[in-house]
Amino acid sequence: MKKKMISALLLSTVVLTSASTVAVAVADETDDKIASQDAKIASTKTAEATAQKEVSSIQTQVDSLSSKQSTLEKETATLLKETEKLGVKIGELNKEIKERNEALKAQARSAQTDGTATSYVDAVINSKSLSDVVTRVSAMRTVVKANNDMMKQQEAAKTELDKTMKSNQAKADETYKLRNQIADQSKALETQQAQLKVAQLNLAAERATAEGDKASLLEQKAAAQAAADEAAAREKAYNDQVAQDNAKATEQADNGVTPAPNPDGNGGGNVPIPTPPKPTPPPGNNTYPVGECTWGAKQLAPWAGNNWGNGGQWAASAAAAGFRTGSTPQVGAIAVWQGGYGHVAVVIEVNGAQIQVMESNYLGNRYVDNFRGWFSPGAVTYIYPN
């Protein structure tokens, strides 16, 4: 019955310690995840700010293009009005050119049909007197000058007409070219603006998700911390109970009786039970409480120190005292199990990963013996004799 109770207590301490360790590990892992989410949120916010700047920049360009487009529309309207006026002017020039052409043709036909002098020689020969010569020559010079003036006007009108038409066409071409460029740029910027808006919304959604994940992780962390606190409280309560039981057992062992466990259906009460004989420590050589695992290890390995603390502290104490420690089993080494008060035993056999040990206070047996035979020790630190 005593063995069952001690086994349950040992199992409980392993479970409690494991639960506490797992809770702390979960809390640490959650902190890492929260830090990761914080970094992700910060990165997303930075990306959102950058995207907003790009959207604002593109909006400025769109506004500028819209303003240019509005100005160009006004210029186009003005150009169209000028084109209308120019059309009227071109019509007038064409009419004047046509009239001059008709006048020149009429003058030519008149000279041919009515026998008007066509040269200065004929004018002189056919003149009846000197005054007649002068009159004829003056008339011819007037006609020639008029013809020359008309021809010059004709050429000037044609030149002006060509120049005006080319200027008007160039303005029209430039206007339509600018309108097309602005329209193309405007469409391209609208597309970029729409794409950036989508990217902005995606970033906002990603940030919202990250913030939601962080909130969930904070809840998980709080739950894990609560579980760790509960596990620590249970472990402390258990350790306090073990300390009380060990103190009581030591006192009763010194009086030669072993207490029976509390009633659990298999009988009970404080019934004296004979205990196996215990080795008696040499005076002053082993200061650990009789029957404890530390007392048994010191009995079996006198080279161990007298002030190394509870079993779980022995590896650190031995290392501080200059002894070698490791994870490889060796005959004569002290095996140290940590967690709670811990436990120590001395290795007497090694077979691969399995060992046999001599120990005390195993399952409540407060004397030295080989209680387990061959077994796998699990996570153990060994102290090697110098």
C-alpha positions as a Markdown table, in Angstrom:
| # | Residue | x | y | z |
|---|---|---|---|---|
| 1 | Met | 0.0 | 0.0 | 0.0 |
| 2 | Lys | 2.9 | 2.3 | 0.9 |
| 3 | Lys | 4.5 | 1.5 | -2.5 |
| 4 | Lys | 1.3 | 2.5 | -4.3 |
| 5 | Met | 1.0 | 5.8 | -2.6 |
| 6 | Ile | 4.7 | 6.7 | -3.3 |
| 7 | Ser | 4.4 | 5.6 | -6.9 |
| 8 | Ala | 1.4 | 7.9 | -7.3 |
| 9 | Leu | 3.3 | 10.7 | -5.7 |
| 10 | Leu | 6.3 | 10.2 | -7.9 |
| 11 | Leu | 4.1 | 10.1 | -11.0 |
| 12 | Ser | 2.3 | 13.2 | -9.8 |
| 13 | Thr | 5.5 | 15.2 | -9.5 |
| 14 | Val | 6.6 | 14.2 | -13.0 |
| 15 | Val | 3.2 | 15.2 | -14.4 |
| 16 | Leu | 3.2 | 18.5 | -12.5 |
| 17 | Thr | 6.7 | 19.4 | -13.4 |
| 18 | Ser | 6.0 | 18.5 | -17.1 |
| 19 | Ala | 2.8 | 20.5 | -17.1 |
| 20 | Ser | 4.6 | 23.5 | -15.6 |
| 21 | Thr | 7.5 | 23.1 | -18.2 |
| 22 | Val | 5.0 | 22.7 | -21.1 |
| 23 | Ala | 3.0 | 25.7 | -19.9 |
| 24 | Val | 6.1 | 27.9 | -19.7 |
| 25 | Ala | 7.3 | 26.6 | -23.1 |
| 26 | Val | 3.9 | 27.4 | -24.6 |
| 27 | Ala | 4.0 | 30.9 | -23.1 |
| 28 | Asp | 7.5 | 31.4 | -24.5 |
| 29 | Glu | 6.4 | 30.1 | -27.9 |
| 30 | Thr | 3.4 | 32.4 | -27.8 |
| 31 | Asp | 5.6 | 35.4 | -27.0 |
| 32 | Asp | 7.7 | 34.6 | -30.1 |
| 33 | Lys | 4.5 | 34.4 | -32.2 |
| 34 | Ile | 3.2 | 37.7 | -30.8 |
| 35 | Ala | 6.6 | 39.4 | -31.5 |
| 36 | Ser | 6.3 | 38.0 | -35.1 |
| 37 | Gln | 2.8 | 39.3 | -35.5 |
| 38 | Asp | 3.9 | 42.7 | -34.1 |
| 39 | Ala | 6.7 | 42.8 | -36.7 |
| 40 | Lys | 4.2 | 41.8 | -39.4 |
| 41 | Ile | 1.7 | 44.5 | -38.4 |
| 42 | Ala | 4.5 | 47.1 | -38.4 |
| 43 | Ser | 5.7 | 46.0 | -41.8 |
| 44 | Thr | 2.1 | 46.0 | -43.1 |
| 45 | Lys | 1.5 | 49.5 | -41.8 |
| 46 | Thr | 4.7 | 50.7 | -43.4 |
| 47 | Ala | 3.7 | 49.2 | -46.7 |
| 48 | Glu | 0.2 | 50.8 | -46.4 |
| 49 | Ala | 1.8 | 54.2 | -45.8 |
| 50 | Thr | 4.0 | 53.7 | -48.9 |
| 51 | Ala | 1.0 | 52.7 | -51.0 |
| 52 | Gln | -1.0 | 55.7 | -49.8 |
| 53 | Lys | 1.9 | 58.0 | -50.8 |
| 54 | Glu | 1.9 | 56.4 | -54.2 |
| 55 | Val | -1.9 | 56.7 | -54.5 |
| 56 | Ser | -1.6 | 60.4 | -53.5 |
| 57 | Ser | 1.2 | 61.0 | -56.0 |
| 58 | Ile | -0.8 | 59.4 | -58.8 |
| 59 | Gln | -3.9 | 61.3 | -57.8 |
| 60 | Thr | -1.8 | 64.5 | -58.1 |
| 61 | Gln | -0.7 | 63.5 | -61.6 |
| 62 | Val | -4.3 | 62.7 | -62.5 |
| 63 | Asp | -5.4 | 66.0 | -61.3 |
| 64 | Ser | -2.6 | 67.8 | -63.2 |
| 65 | Leu | -3.5 | 65.9 | -66.4 |
| 66 | Ser | -7.2 | 66.7 | -65.9 |
| 67 | Ser | -6.2 | 70.4 | -65.5 |
| 68 | Lys | -4.1 | 70.2 | -68.7 |
| 69 | Gln | -6.9 | 68.4 | -70.5 |
| 70 | Ser | -9.4 | 71.2 | -69.5 |
| 71 | Thr | -6.9 | 73.9 | -70.7 |
| 72 | Leu | -6.4 | 72.0 | -73.9 |
| 73 | Glu | -10.1 | 71.7 | -74.5 |
| 74 | Lys | -10.4 | 75.4 | -74.2 |
| 75 | Glu | -7.5 | 75.9 | -76.6 |
| 76 | Thr | -9.1 | 73.5 | -79.0 |
| 77 | Ala | -12.4 | 75.4 | -78.8 |
| 78 | Thr | -10.5 | 78.6 | -79.6 |
| 79 | Leu | -8.6 | 76.9 | -82.4 |
| 80 | Leu | -11.9 | 75.7 | -83.9 |
| 81 | Lys | -13.2 | 79.3 | -83.8 |
| 82 | Glu | -10.0 | 80.5 | -85.5 |
| 83 | Thr | -10.4 | 77.8 | -88.0 |
| 84 | Glu | -13.9 | 79.0 | -88.8 |
| 85 | Lys | -12.6 | 82.5 | -89.3 |
| 86 | Leu | -9.7 | 81.2 | -91.3 |
| 87 | Gly | -12.1 | 79.3 | -93.5 |
| 88 | Val | -14.0 | 82.5 | -94.2 |
| 89 | Lys | -10.7 | 84.3 | -95.0 |
| 90 | Ile | -9.5 | 81.4 | -97.2 |
| 91 | Gly | -12.8 | 81.7 | -99.1 |
| 92 | Glu | -12.3 | 85.4 | -99.6 |
| 93 | Leu | -8.7 | 84.9 | -100.8 |
| 94 | Asn | -9.9 | 82.3 | -103.2 |
| 95 | Lys | -12.6 | 84.7 | -104.5 |
| 96 | Glu | -10.1 | 87.5 | -104.9 |
| 97 | Ile | -7.7 | 85.2 | -106.8 |
| 98 | Lys | -10.5 | 84.0 | -109.0 |
| 99 | Glu | -11.6 | 87.6 | -109.7 |
| 100 | Arg | -8.0 | 88.6 | -110.6 |
| 101 | Asn | -7.7 | 85.6 | -112.8 |
| 102 | Glu | -10.9 | 86.6 | -114.6 |
| 103 | Ala | -9.7 | 90.2 | -114.9 |
| 104 | Leu | -6.3 | 89.2 | -116.3 |
| 105 | Lys | -8.1 | 86.9 | -118.8 |
| 106 | Ala | -10.5 | 89.7 | -119.8 |
| 107 | Gln | -7.7 | 92.1 | -120.3 |
| 108 | Ala | -5.8 | 89.7 | -122.5 |
| 109 | Arg | -8.9 | 89.0 | -124.6 |
| 110 | Ser | -9.5 | 92.8 | -125.0 |
| 111 | Ala | -5.9 | 93.4 | -126.1 |
| 112 | Gln | -6.3 | 90.6 | -128.7 |
| 113 | Thr | -9.7 | 91.7 | -130.1 |
| 114 | Asp | -9.7 | 95.5 | -130.2 |
| 115 | Gly | -6.2 | 95.8 | -131.5 |
| 116 | Thr | -4.8 | 97.6 | -128.5 |
| 117 | Ala | -1.0 | 98.2 | -128.8 |
| 118 | Thr | 0.9 | 95.4 | -127.4 |
| 119 | Ser | 4.4 | 96.8 | -127.5 |
| 120 | Tyr | 6.2 | 100.1 | -127.2 |
| 121 | Val | 7.5 | 99.8 | -130.8 |
| 122 | Asp | 4.1 | 99.5 | -132.3 |
| 123 | Ala | 3.0 | 102.5 | -130.1 |
| 124 | Val | 5.7 | 104.7 | -131.6 |
| 125 | Ile | 5.3 | 103.5 | -135.2 |
| 126 | Asn | 1.6 | 103.9 | -135.1 |
| 127 | Ser | 1.5 | 107.2 | -133.3 |
| 128 | Lys | 0.5 | 110.3 | -135.4 |
| 129 | Ser | 2.5 | 112.8 | -133.3 |
| 130 | Leu | 4.9 | 113.0 | -130.4 |
| 131 | Ser | 2.1 | 113.7 | -128.0 |
| 132 | Asp | 0.3 | 110.7 | -129.3 |
| 133 | Val | 3.4 | 108.6 | -128.6 |
| 134 | Val | 3.6 | 109.8 | -125.1 |
| 135 | Thr | -0.1 | 109.1 | -124.5 |
| 136 | Arg | 0.1 | 105.6 | -126.0 |
| 137 | Val | 3.3 | 104.8 | -124.0 |
| 138 | Ser | 1.8 | 106.1 | -120.8 |
| 139 | Ala | -1.4 | 104.1 | -121.3 |
| 140 | Met | 0.7 | 101.0 | -121.9 |
| 141 | Arg | 2.8 | 101.5 | -118.9 |
| 142 | Thr | -0.3 | 102.0 | -116.8 |
| 143 | Val | -1.7 | 98.7 | -118.1 |
| 144 | Val | 1.5 | 96.9 | -117.6 |
| 145 | Lys | 1.9 | 98.2 | -114.1 |
| 146 | Ala | -1.7 | 97.3 | -113.3 |
| 147 | Asn | -1.0 | 93.8 | -114.6 |
| 148 | Asn | 2.2 | 93.5 | -112.6 |
| 149 | Asp | 0.5 | 94.8 | -109.4 |
| 150 | Met | -2.3 | 92.3 | -109.9 |
| 151 | Met | 0.2 | 89.5 | -110.4 |
| 152 | Lys | 2.1 | 90.4 | -107.3 |
| 153 | Gln | -1.2 | 90.6 | -105.3 |
| 154 | Gln | -2.1 | 87.2 | -106.7 |
| 155 | Glu | 1.3 | 85.7 | -105.6 |
| 156 | Ala | 1.0 | 87.4 | -102.2 |
| 157 | Ala | -2.5 | 86.1 | -101.7 |
| 158 | Lys | -1.5 | 82.6 | -102.6 |
| 159 | Thr | 1.5 | 82.7 | -100.3 |
| 160 | Glu | -0.6 | 84.0 | -97.4 |
| 161 | Leu | -3.2 | 81.4 | -98.1 |
| 162 | Asp | -0.6 | 78.6 | -98.1 |
| 163 | Lys | 1.0 | 79.9 | -94.9 |
| 164 | Thr | -2.3 | 80.3 | -93.1 |
| 165 | Met | -3.4 | 76.8 | -94.1 |
| 166 | Lys | -0.1 | 75.2 | -92.9 |
| 167 | Ser | -0.2 | 77.1 | -89.6 |
| 168 | Asn | -3.8 | 76.1 | -89.0 |
| 169 | Gln | -3.0 | 72.4 | -89.8 |
| 170 | Ala | 0.1 | 72.4 | -87.5 |
| 171 | Lys | -2.0 | 73.8 | -84.6 |
| 172 | Ala | -4.7 | 71.3 | -85.2 |
| 173 | Asp | -2.2 | 68.4 | -85.4 |
| 174 | Glu | -0.4 | 69.5 | -82.2 |
| 175 | Thr | -3.7 | 69.9 | -80.4 |
| 176 | Tyr | -5.0 | 66.5 | -81.3 |
| 177 | Lys | -1.6 | 65.0 | -80.5 |
| 178 | Leu | -1.6 | 66.5 | -77.0 |
| 179 | Arg | -5.2 | 65.4 | -76.5 |
| 180 | Asn | -4.3 | 61.8 | -77.4 |
| 181 | Gln | -1.2 | 61.9 | -75.1 |
| 182 | Ile | -3.2 | 63.2 | -72.2 |
| 183 | Ala | -5.9 | 60.7 | -72.7 |
| 184 | Asp | -3.4 | 57.8 | -72.8 |
| 185 | Gln | -1.6 | 59.0 | -69.7 |
| 186 | Ser | -4.9 | 59.6 | -67.9 |
| 187 | Lys | -6.0 | 56.0 | -68.6 |
| 188 | Ala | -2.7 | 54.6 | -67.6 |
| 189 | Leu | -2.7 | 56.5 | -64.3 |
| 190 | Glu | -6.3 | 55.5 | -63.6 |
| 191 | Thr | -5.3 | 51.8 | -64.0 |
| 192 | Gln | -2.3 | 52.3 | -61.7 |
| 193 | Gln | -4.5 | 54.1 | -59.2 |
| 194 | Ala | -7.0 | 51.2 | -59.3 |
| 195 | Gln | -4.2 | 48.6 | -58.8 |
| 196 | Leu | -2.7 | 50.5 | -55.9 |
| 197 | Lys | -6.1 | 50.8 | -54.3 |
| 198 | Val | -6.5 | 47.0 | -54.5 |
| 199 | Ala | -3.0 | 46.6 | -53.0 |
| 200 | Gln | -3.9 | 49.0 | -50.3 |
| 201 | Leu | -7.1 | 47.1 | -49.4 |
| 202 | Asn | -5.1 | 43.8 | -49.4 |
| 203 | Leu | -2.6 | 45.3 | -47.0 |
| 204 | Ala | -5.3 | 46.6 | -44.8 |
| 205 | Ala | -6.9 | 43.1 | -44.8 |
| 206 | Glu | -3.5 | 41.5 | -44.0 |
| 207 | Arg | -2.9 | 44.0 | -41.2 |
| 208 | Ala | -6.4 | 43.3 | -39.8 |
| 209 | Thr | -5.7 | 39.6 | -39.9 |
| 210 | Ala | -2.4 | 40.0 | -38.2 |
| 211 | Glu | -4.0 | 42.1 | -35.5 |
| 212 | Gly | -6.7 | 39.5 | -35.1 |
| 213 | Asp | -4.1 | 36.8 | -34.8 |
| 214 | Lys | -2.2 | 38.8 | -32.3 |
| 215 | Ala | -5.3 | 39.2 | -30.2 |
| 216 | Ser | -5.9 | 35.5 | -30.4 |
| 217 | Leu | -2.2 | 34.8 | -29.4 |
| 218 | Leu | -2.6 | 37.2 | -26.4 |
| 219 | Glu | -5.6 | 35.2 | -25.3 |
| 220 | Gln | -3.6 | 32.0 | -25.7 |
| 221 | Lys | -0.7 | 33.5 | -23.8 |
| 222 | Ala | -3.0 | 34.5 | -20.9 |
| 223 | Ala | -4.4 | 31.0 | -20.8 |
| 224 | Ala | -0.9 | 29.4 | -20.9 |
| 225 | Gln | 0.2 | 31.7 | -18.1 |
| 226 | Ala | -2.8 | 30.8 | -16.0 |
| 227 | Ala | -2.1 | 27.1 | -16.7 |
| 228 | Ala | 1.6 | 27.6 | -15.7 |
| 229 | Asp | 0.6 | 29.4 | -12.5 |
| 230 | Glu | -1.8 | 26.6 | -11.6 |
| 231 | Ala | 0.8 | 23.9 | -12.4 |
| 232 | Ala | 3.4 | 25.8 | -10.2 |
| 233 | Ala | 0.9 | 26.0 | -7.4 |
| 234 | Arg | 0.1 | 22.3 | -7.6 |
| 235 | Glu | 3.8 | 21.4 | -7.7 |
| 236 | Lys | 4.5 | 23.5 | -4.6 |
| 237 | Ala | 1.6 | 21.9 | -2.8 |
| 238 | Tyr | 2.9 | 18.5 | -3.8 |
| 239 | Asn | 6.5 | 19.3 | -2.8 |
| 240 | Asp | 5.3 | 20.6 | 0.6 |
| 241 | Gln | 3.3 | 17.3 | 1.1 |
| 242 | Val | 6.4 | 15.2 | 0.1 |
| 243 | Ala | 8.6 | 17.2 | 2.5 |
| 244 | Gln | 6.1 | 16.5 | 5.3 |
| 245 | Asp | 5.8 | 12.8 | 4.4 |
| 246 | Asn | 9.6 | 12.4 | 4.2 |
| 247 | Ala | 10.1 | 14.1 | 7.6 |
| 248 | Lys | 7.4 | 11.9 | 9.2 |
| 249 | Ala | 8.9 | 8.8 | 7.5 |
| 250 | Thr | 12.4 | 9.6 | 8.7 |
| 251 | Glu | 11.2 | 10.1 | 12.3 |
| 252 | Gln | 9.3 | 6.8 | 12.2 |
| 253 | Ala | 12.2 | 5.0 | 10.5 |
| 254 | Asp | 14.4 | 6.1 | 13.3 |
| 255 | Asn | 11.9 | 4.6 | 15.7 |
| 256 | Gly | 11.9 | 1.3 | 13.8 |
| 257 | Val | 8.4 | 1.4 | 12.3 |
| 258 | Thr | 7.1 | 2.2 | 8.8 |
| 259 | Pro | 3.7 | 4.0 | 8.7 |
| 260 | Ala | 0.9 | 2.4 | 6.7 |
| 261 | Pro | -0.9 | 4.6 | 4.2 |
| 262 | Asn | -4.2 | 6.2 | 5.0 |
| 263 | Pro | -7.2 | 3.9 | 4.4 |
| 264 | Asp | -8.1 | 3.4 | 0.8 |
| 265 | Gly | -10.2 | 0.3 | 0.8 |
| 266 | Asn | -7.3 | -2.1 | 1.4 |
| 267 | Gly | -7.1 | -1.7 | 5.1 |
| 268 | Gly | -5.2 | 1.0 | 6.9 |
| 269 | Gly | -4.4 | 2.7 | 10.1 |
| 270 | Asn | -1.0 | 3.2 | 11.7 |
| 271 | Val | 0.1 | -0.5 | 11.8 |
| 272 | Pro | 3.8 | -1.0 | 12.7 |
| 273 | Ile | 5.5 | -2.8 | 9.9 |
| 274 | Pro | 9.0 | -4.3 | 10.3 |
| 275 | Thr | 11.5 | -2.6 | 8.1 |
| 276 | Pro | 14.6 | -4.2 | 6.5 |
| 277 | Pro | 17.9 | -3.5 | 8.3 |
| 278 | Lys | 19.6 | -0.3 | 7.2 |
| 279 | Pro | 23.4 | 0.2 | 7.0 |
| 280 | Thr | 24.7 | 2.4 | 9.7 |
| 281 | Pro | 26.7 | 5.3 | 8.5 |
| 282 | Pro | 30.2 | 5.8 | 9.9 |
| 283 | Pro | 30.2 | 8.7 | 12.4 |
| 284 | Gly | 30.6 | 12.1 | 10.8 |
| 285 | Asn | 31.1 | 10.7 | 7.3 |
| 286 | Asn | 27.4 | 11.0 | 6.0 |
| 287 | Thr | 25.4 | 14.0 | 7.2 |
| 288 | Tyr | 22.4 | 13.4 | 4.9 |
| 289 | Pro | 19.1 | 12.3 | 6.6 |
| 290 | Val | 19.1 | 8.5 | 7.0 |
| 291 | Gly | 17.0 | 6.7 | 4.4 |
| 292 | Glu | 17.0 | 9.6 | 1.9 |
| 293 | Cys | 18.3 | 9.0 | -1.6 |
| 294 | Thr | 21.2 | 11.4 | -0.9 |
| 295 | Trp | 22.1 | 9.4 | 2.2 |
| 296 | Gly | 22.1 | 6.2 | 0.2 |
| 297 | Ala | 24.3 | 7.7 | -2.6 |
| 298 | Lys | 26.8 | 9.0 | -0.1 |
| 299 | Gln | 26.9 | 5.6 | 1.6 |
| 300 | Leu | 27.7 | 4.0 | -1.8 |
| 301 | Ala | 30.0 | 6.7 | -3.1 |
| 302 | Pro | 31.8 | 8.2 | -0.1 |
| 303 | Trp | 33.7 | 10.6 | -2.5 |
| 304 | Ala | 30.4 | 12.6 | -2.9 |
| 305 | Gly | 30.1 | 15.8 | -0.9 |
| 306 | Asn | 28.2 | 16.2 | 2.3 |
| 307 | Asn | 26.7 | 19.6 | 1.4 |
| 308 | Trp | 25.4 | 19.1 | -2.1 |
| 309 | Gly | 21.7 | 19.8 | -1.2 |
| 310 | Asn | 18.7 | 17.8 | -2.5 |
| 311 | Gly | 19.1 | 15.1 | -5.2 |
| 312 | Gly | 18.2 | 17.5 | -8.0 |
| 313 | Gln | 21.0 | 19.9 | -7.0 |
| 314 | Trp | 23.8 | 17.3 | -7.0 |
| 315 | Ala | 24.9 | 17.7 | -10.6 |
| 316 | Ala | 25.4 | 21.5 | -10.2 |
| 317 | Ser | 27.0 | 21.1 | -6.8 |
| 318 | Ala | 29.4 | 18.4 | -8.0 |
| 319 | Ala | 30.4 | 20.4 | -11.0 |
| 320 | Ala | 31.1 | 23.4 | -8.7 |
| 321 | Ala | 33.2 | 21.1 | -6.6 |
| 322 | Gly | 35.4 | 20.1 | -9.6 |
| 323 | Phe | 33.8 | 16.8 | -10.5 |
| 324 | Arg | 33.1 | 15.9 | -14.2 |
| 325 | Thr | 29.5 | 15.5 | -15.3 |
| 326 | Gly | 27.9 | 14.1 | -18.5 |
| 327 | Ser | 25.1 | 12.1 | -20.1 |
| 328 | Thr | 27.0 | 8.8 | -20.6 |
| 329 | Pro | 26.3 | 6.1 | -18.0 |
| 330 | Gln | 29.4 | 4.6 | -16.2 |
| 331 | Val | 29.8 | 2.1 | -13.4 |
| 332 | Gly | 30.5 | 3.9 | -10.2 |
| 333 | Ala | 29.0 | 7.2 | -11.4 |
| 334 | Ile | 26.1 | 8.9 | -9.6 |
| 335 | Ala | 22.9 | 9.2 | -11.6 |
| 336 | Val | 21.0 | 12.5 | -11.0 |
| 337 | Trp | 17.3 | 12.9 | -11.9 |
| 338 | Gln | 16.2 | 16.6 | -11.7 |
| 339 | Gly | 12.8 | 18.0 | -11.1 |
| 340 | Gly | 11.2 | 18.8 | -7.8 |
| 341 | Tyr | 13.6 | 17.6 | -5.1 |
| 342 | Gly | 15.2 | 15.2 | -7.6 |
| 343 | His | 16.7 | 11.8 | -7.0 |
| 344 | Val | 20.2 | 10.2 | -7.0 |
| 345 | Ala | 21.5 | 6.6 | -7.3 |
| 346 | Val | 24.8 | 4.9 | -7.9 |
| 347 | Val | 25.3 | 3.0 | -11.2 |
| 348 | Ile | 26.4 | -0.6 | -10.7 |
| 349 | Glu | 25.9 | -2.1 | -14.2 |
| 350 | Val | 25.7 | -0.7 | -17.8 |
| 351 | Asn | 24.3 | -2.4 | -20.9 |
| 352 | Gly | 24.0 | 0.1 | -23.8 |
| 353 | Ala | 21.2 | 2.5 | -22.9 |
| 354 | Gln | 20.1 | 0.5 | -19.9 |
| 355 | Ile | 21.6 | 0.5 | -16.4 |
| 356 | Gln | 21.2 | -1.0 | -12.9 |
| 357 | Val | 21.6 | 1.1 | -9.8 |
| 358 | Met | 21.8 | 0.8 | -6.0 |
| 359 | Glu | 19.7 | 3.5 | -4.3 |
| 360 | Ser | 17.7 | 4.4 | -1.2 |
| 361 | Asn | 14.2 | 5.9 | -0.8 |
| 362 | Tyr | 12.9 | 4.4 | -4.0 |
| 363 | Leu | 9.1 | 3.9 | -3.8 |
| 364 | Gly | 9.4 | 4.6 | -0.1 |
| 365 | Asn | 12.0 | 1.9 | 0.6 |
| 366 | Arg | 14.3 | 3.8 | 2.9 |
| 367 | Tyr | 17.3 | 1.5 | 2.7 |
| 368 | Val | 19.9 | 0.8 | 0.0 |
| 369 | Asp | 19.2 | -1.9 | -2.6 |
| 370 | Asn | 18.8 | -2.7 | -6.3 |
| 371 | Phe | 15.1 | -2.2 | -6.6 |
| 372 | Arg | 14.7 | -1.9 | -10.4 |
| 373 | Gly | 17.0 | -4.3 | -12.2 |
| 374 | Trp | 17.7 | -3.3 | -15.8 |
| 375 | Phe | 15.8 | -0.1 | -16.9 |
| 376 | Ser | 16.2 | 2.9 | -19.1 |
| 377 | Pro | 16.9 | 6.0 | -17.0 |
| 378 | Gly | 15.6 | 8.7 | -19.4 |
| 379 | Ala | 17.0 | 12.2 | -19.0 |
| 380 | Val | 19.8 | 11.7 | -16.5 |
| 381 | Thr | 23.0 | 13.6 | -15.6 |
| 382 | Tyr | 25.9 | 11.5 | -14.3 |
| 383 | Ile | 28.6 | 12.6 | -11.8 |
| 384 | Tyr | 31.9 | 10.8 | -12.4 |
| 385 | Pro | 34.4 | 10.1 | -9.6 |
| 386 | Asn | 37.8 | 11.9 | -10.0 |
